[in-house]
């Protein structure tokens, strides 16, 4: 029984680690999109002179 518990624990931890890695990859992709297109990027809109006080 202890062996089965250990195997399940290892498999569960691997699933959690892979889920965290996939979320990290998705976050990196979103960050890349945020900074890639400077004309329409959210980052540029947040810090533009017209909207300077909007996000402070």
Wavefront OBJ file of the C-alpha trace (Angstrom):
o trace
v 0.000 0.000 0.000
v 2.863 2.368 0.793
v 4.342 1.741 -2.645
v 1.092 2.668 -4.372
v 0.836 5.811 -2.255
v 4.397 6.806 -3.187
v 3.746 6.214 -6.892
v 0.551 8.287 -6.778
v 2.382 11.040 -4.902
v 5.164 11.126 -7.513
v 2.728 11.165 -10.431
v 0.641 13.911 -8.839
v 3.701 16.064 -8.215
v 4.799 15.630 -11.842
v 1.354 16.734 -13.039
v 1.503 19.818 -10.827
v 4.997 20.691 -12.044
v 3.974 20.316 -15.692
v 0.889 22.469 -15.116
v 3.022 25.193 -13.543
v 5.475 25.037 -16.446
v 2.697 25.332 -19.017
v 1.236 28.335 -17.195
v 4.695 29.928 -17.087
v 5.062 29.433 -20.836
v 1.641 30.998 -21.440
v 2.586 33.945 -19.227
v 5.830 34.458 -21.147
v 3.886 34.435 -24.416
v 1.492 37.061 -23.056
v 4.413 39.197 -21.906
v 5.919 38.945 -25.365
v 2.656 40.062 -26.954
v 2.464 42.941 -24.490
v 5.822 44.344 -25.571
v 5.990 43.195 -29.199
v 3.742 45.682 -30.959
v 4.691 49.103 -29.642
v 2.016 50.979 -31.580
v -0.896 49.097 -30.049
v 0.664 47.619 -26.934
v -0.988 47.970 -23.567
v 2.347 49.013 -22.114
v 2.593 51.990 -24.464
v -1.016 52.988 -23.810
v -0.473 52.860 -20.060
v 2.498 55.184 -20.172
v 1.524 57.515 -22.984
v 1.409 61.237 -22.251
v -2.367 61.414 -22.769
v -3.094 58.764 -20.155
v -0.243 59.546 -17.799
v -2.390 60.033 -14.685
v -4.879 57.276 -15.526
v -2.787 54.397 -14.175
v -0.932 56.208 -11.370
l 1 2 3 4 5 6 7 8 9 10 11 12 13 14 15 16 17 18 19 20 21 22 23 24 25 26 27 28 29 30 31 32 33 34 35 36 37 38 39 40 41 42 43 44 45 46 47 48 49 50 51 52 53 54 55 56
